[in-house]
Amino acid sequence: MTEELDPTAQDSDGGSEEVVLTPAELIESLEQAWMNEKFAPELLESKSEIVECVMEQLDHMEENLRRAKKGDLKVSIHRMEMERIRYVLSSYLRCRLMKIEKFFPHILEKEKTAHEGELSSLSPEELVFAKQYMANTETYLKNVALKHMPPNLQMVDLLRSVPKPDLDSYVFLRVKERQENILVEPETDEQRDYVIDLEEGSQHLIRYKTIAPLVASGAVQLI
């Protein structure tokens, strides 16, 4: 893999600067997104640009392998690497779908109330899936249970019925960029807020909502 890829797909007239990644950097970005998604209690920002670039790169690798000599050891090695990348990619997408199914009312409500220009946590395809999943859930509940109940009980508030992501859960992380003056909330009412510095390369066990913005910015990596 030698081509450089642009996962941002920005136009030359766009307001943000294009980021060009090598194939190795692209795969590393996918693995980081996968680990963060796997260990974060909430649905993170969609990395659809990275997903699309990885799929294009896999197609390119597959085409190169078709032209390679049969019996070449490099072919077997590259094919194993392709299978590994496919596993990471499918695991990442599967993890996101599981979170959408688990927290769909809250995810859709967040999308509905998002401010203009705010990054979406759903890709267009995931948004369609979430809306269809919610519609199917409401239809199922109505047909199986609600229509058999008294009229005053035939409504269900999914936002109240479905649990929210637990942002107070604890996560392990590795610091990629030094961070200063991170405010940590107390564990009990008797304790007080305190501030810590996160040194580059250090590892911590900390409440997720404390470092959620750092996960989004890429300053820390969940492990």
Disulfide bonds with the S-S distance in Angstrom:
none
